[in-house]
Amino acid sequence: MQEPLILHAGDSALVVEFGREIAEDINARVHALDDAVRQKHIIGVTETVPTFRSLTVFYDPSVLSGERLQRKLLKLCKGISLSADTAKKIVEVPVLYGGSYGEDLQDVAAHAGLTEDEVIKIHTATDYRIFMLGFLPGFVYLGGMDKRIACPRLETPRTKIHAGAVGIGGEQTGIYPLASPGGWRLIGTTPVRPYDNTRTPPVLFSAGEYIRFVSVTEDEYREIEQQVQNGTYVCKVTGGAEK
């Protein structure tokens, strides 16, 4: 594995790049370095921001020089160990597909030359890695969607998409955590709240985890929705505590 590229971002941040592509092994190195920096408690480091392929490390230049931080980061990079035996943490997310809950499912199926049931089967057959969070609080950038169900974004984005909407945009899939404008094709809705400012922590998911979509009936959706409102629903998790 080649040495990462370290770039200066202004006078108070360094960007550690592990590659120029979106790939699971590269993203795993990003999060391994993020964990290592946090565990090291480097005096002068104020924040870290992981992305698909890089880690930005912010620091206070009055306490820590960029050159010294760069040496520390390179040393930490050399000590990163990615075990193939590390268990994946998979969070199951219930989704009601199609109809008024996923008004673009028919269009996605037509574009793919599949039935709606086939699209649902393919969409629920993958464990999606959360590469990073951003755009909106709790919005997950997922990797690994089957290209058979890839579909172009809407030519004219909607001015408002409801919270919990599950969509496909190009070769990506994701969940809208809050009501917002958007151009993704909506194929379903989850009653789970990826972001809730009354909850601790407010964001349900973490980068490096995996999401598994599970198809539910309307009755099951309503039951889960009520549990979510009551604060009693927990997502089933494989490889970790329930969420």
C-alpha positions as CSV (number, residue, x, y, z in Angstrom):
1,M,0.0,0.0,0.0
2,Q,1.5,3.3,-1.1
3,E,2.2,6.1,1.3
4,P,-0.7,8.6,1.6
5,L,-0.5,12.1,0.2
6,I,-0.7,14.9,2.8
7,L,-1.8,18.3,1.6
8,H,-2.1,21.6,3.4
9,A,-5.6,23.1,3.6
10,G,-4.9,26.7,4.7
11,D,-2.8,27.3,7.8
12,S,-4.7,25.1,10.2
13,A,-5.6,21.9,8.5
14,L,-4.0,18.9,6.8
15,V,-5.7,16.6,4.3
16,V,-4.5,13.0,4.3
17,E,-5.4,11.4,0.9
18,F,-5.3,7.6,0.6
19,G,-6.4,7.4,-3.0
20,R,-8.3,9.0,-5.9
21,E,-11.3,6.6,-6.0
22,I,-14.3,5.6,-4.0
23,A,-13.4,2.2,-2.7
24,E,-14.1,0.3,0.5
25,D,-10.5,-0.5,1.4
26,I,-9.5,3.2,1.0
27,N,-12.4,4.3,3.1
28,A,-11.5,1.7,5.7
29,R,-8.0,3.3,6.0
30,V,-9.5,6.7,6.3
31,H,-11.6,5.6,9.4
32,A,-8.7,3.6,10.8
33,L,-6.5,6.8,10.8
34,D,-9.4,8.8,12.2
35,D,-9.7,6.3,15.1
36,A,-5.9,6.4,15.6
37,V,-5.8,10.2,15.8
38,R,-8.6,10.3,18.3
39,Q,-7.0,7.7,20.5
40,K,-3.6,9.5,20.3
41,H,-5.1,12.7,21.8
42,I,-2.6,14.8,19.9
43,I,-2.3,18.2,21.7
44,G,-3.3,20.9,19.2
45,V,-5.6,18.8,17.1
46,T,-9.1,20.3,17.2
47,E,-11.2,18.3,14.8
48,T,-11.1,15.5,12.2
49,V,-13.4,15.1,9.2
50,P,-13.4,11.8,7.3
51,T,-14.6,11.6,3.7
52,F,-14.8,9.0,1.0
53,R,-11.0,8.9,0.5
54,S,-9.3,11.3,2.8
55,L,-9.2,12.6,6.4
56,T,-9.0,16.3,7.1
57,V,-7.2,17.1,10.4
58,F,-7.7,20.5,11.9
59,Y,-5.2,21.9,14.3
60,D,-4.3,25.0,16.3
61,P,-1.1,26.4,14.7
62,S,-0.2,28.3,17.9
63,V,0.1,25.0,19.6
64,L,1.1,22.5,16.9
65,S,3.0,23.2,13.7
66,G,1.8,21.7,10.4
67,E,5.2,20.0,9.9
68,R,5.1,18.3,13.2
69,L,1.6,17.2,12.8
70,Q,2.5,15.8,9.3
71,R,5.2,13.7,10.8
72,K,2.8,12.3,13.5
73,L,0.2,11.5,10.9
74,L,2.6,9.6,8.7
75,K,3.8,7.6,11.7
76,L,0.2,6.8,12.5
77,C,-0.5,5.8,8.9
78,K,2.3,3.3,9.0
79,G,0.8,1.7,12.2
80,I,-2.7,1.2,10.7
81,S,-3.8,-2.4,10.7
82,L,-6.9,-3.5,8.8
83,S,-8.0,-6.9,9.9
84,A,-9.9,-9.0,7.4
85,D,-11.6,-10.6,10.4
86,T,-13.1,-7.4,11.7
87,A,-16.9,-8.0,12.1
88,K,-19.1,-5.6,10.1
89,K,-21.7,-3.6,12.1
90,I,-24.9,-3.8,10.1
91,V,-27.9,-1.7,11.0
92,E,-31.2,-2.9,9.6
93,V,-33.5,-0.2,8.3
94,P,-37.2,-1.1,7.6
95,V,-38.6,0.3,4.4
96,L,-42.0,0.4,2.8
97,Y,-41.4,0.4,-0.9
98,G,-43.5,1.8,-3.8
99,G,-46.9,3.4,-4.0
100,S,-47.2,6.8,-2.2
101,Y,-44.2,5.8,-0.1
102,G,-41.9,5.4,-3.1
103,E,-43.5,7.2,-6.1
104,D,-40.6,6.7,-8.4
105,L,-40.2,2.9,-8.0
106,Q,-42.1,2.3,-11.2
107,D,-39.8,4.6,-13.1
108,V,-36.7,3.0,-11.7
109,A,-38.0,-0.5,-12.6
110,A,-38.9,0.6,-16.1
111,H,-35.4,2.2,-16.6
112,A,-33.8,-1.0,-15.4
113,G,-36.1,-3.3,-17.4
114,L,-37.2,-5.0,-14.2
115,T,-40.3,-5.5,-12.2
116,E,-40.9,-3.4,-9.1
117,D,-40.5,-6.6,-6.9
118,E,-37.1,-7.3,-8.6
119,V,-35.9,-3.8,-7.9
120,I,-36.9,-4.2,-4.2
121,K,-35.2,-7.6,-4.1
122,I,-32.0,-6.2,-5.5
123,H,-32.1,-3.1,-3.3
124,T,-32.5,-5.2,-0.1
125,A,-29.8,-7.8,-1.1
126,T,-26.8,-5.5,-0.3
127,D,-25.1,-4.4,2.9
128,Y,-24.2,-0.8,2.1
129,R,-21.1,0.7,3.7
130,I,-21.6,4.2,5.1
131,F,-18.6,6.0,3.6
132,M,-19.3,9.4,5.2
133,L,-22.1,11.6,6.4
134,G,-22.9,15.1,5.2
135,F,-25.2,17.4,3.1
136,L,-27.8,17.2,5.8
137,P,-27.4,16.0,9.5
138,G,-27.6,12.2,9.4
139,F,-27.5,11.9,5.5
140,V,-25.5,8.8,4.7
141,Y,-23.3,8.4,1.6
142,L,-23.6,4.7,0.9
143,G,-21.5,2.5,-1.3
144,G,-22.1,-0.8,-3.0
145,M,-25.4,-0.4,-4.8
146,D,-26.1,-2.9,-7.6
147,K,-25.6,-1.1,-10.9
148,R,-28.6,-2.9,-12.3
149,I,-30.9,-0.5,-10.5
150,A,-28.9,2.7,-11.1
151,C,-31.1,5.5,-12.4
152,P,-30.5,9.1,-13.4
153,R,-31.6,11.8,-11.0
154,L,-34.8,13.8,-11.9
155,E,-34.3,16.4,-14.5
156,T,-36.2,18.9,-12.3
157,P,-35.5,18.3,-8.5
158,R,-38.4,18.3,-6.1
159,T,-38.7,21.4,-3.9
160,K,-39.5,19.2,-0.9
161,I,-38.8,15.5,-0.2
162,H,-40.2,14.1,3.1
163,A,-38.0,12.9,5.9
164,G,-37.3,9.2,5.7
165,A,-37.5,9.0,2.0
166,V,-35.3,6.3,0.5
167,G,-34.0,7.2,-3.0
168,I,-31.7,6.3,-5.8
169,G,-29.5,8.9,-7.5
170,G,-27.3,7.6,-10.3
171,E,-25.3,4.7,-8.8
172,Q,-26.0,5.7,-5.2
173,T,-28.8,5.1,-2.7
174,G,-29.6,6.9,0.5
175,I,-32.1,8.2,3.1
176,Y,-33.3,11.8,3.4
177,P,-33.0,12.4,7.2
178,L,-34.9,15.7,7.0
179,A,-37.5,17.3,4.7
180,S,-35.5,19.0,1.9
181,P,-35.2,19.6,-1.8
182,G,-33.8,16.8,-3.8
183,G,-33.5,15.1,-7.2
184,W,-33.2,11.5,-6.3
185,R,-35.7,8.9,-7.4
186,L,-37.8,7.9,-4.4
187,I,-38.4,4.2,-4.1
188,G,-39.6,3.9,-0.5
189,T,-39.9,5.4,3.0
190,T,-38.5,4.3,6.3
191,P,-40.3,5.2,9.6
192,V,-36.9,5.3,11.3
193,R,-35.4,8.8,12.0
194,P,-31.8,9.0,10.9
195,Y,-31.7,12.4,12.6
196,D,-33.6,13.5,15.8
197,N,-32.4,16.5,17.7
198,T,-34.2,15.2,20.8
199,R,-32.2,12.0,20.8
200,T,-28.7,11.4,22.2
201,P,-26.8,11.1,20.0
202,P,-29.0,12.8,17.4
203,V,-27.6,11.0,14.4
204,L,-28.5,7.3,14.3
205,F,-25.7,6.1,12.0
206,S,-21.9,6.3,12.0
207,A,-19.5,6.2,9.1
208,G,-17.9,2.8,8.7
209,E,-21.1,1.0,9.7
210,Y,-23.3,-0.8,7.2
211,I,-27.0,-0.4,6.4
212,R,-29.2,-3.3,5.3
213,F,-32.6,-2.3,4.0
214,V,-35.5,-4.6,5.0
215,S,-38.8,-4.5,3.1
216,V,-41.9,-4.3,5.4
217,T,-45.6,-4.2,4.9
218,E,-47.8,-1.2,5.5
219,D,-49.1,-2.7,8.7
220,E,-45.5,-3.3,9.9
221,Y,-44.6,0.2,8.8
222,R,-47.4,1.7,10.9
223,E,-46.4,-0.3,13.9
224,I,-42.8,0.7,13.7
225,E,-43.8,4.3,13.1
226,Q,-45.8,4.3,16.4
227,Q,-42.9,2.8,18.3
228,V,-40.5,5.4,16.8
229,Q,-42.9,8.2,18.0
230,N,-43.1,6.6,21.5
231,G,-39.3,6.3,21.6
232,T,-39.4,2.5,22.0
233,Y,-38.2,1.3,18.6
234,V,-34.6,0.1,18.2
235,C,-33.0,-0.9,15.0
236,K,-31.8,-4.5,14.8
237,V,-28.0,-4.5,14.6
238,T,-25.6,-7.3,13.7
239,G,-22.2,-7.1,15.2
240,G,-23.0,-4.4,17.8
241,A,-25.6,-3.0,20.2
242,E,-29.1,-2.2,19.0
243,K,-29.7,1.4,18.0
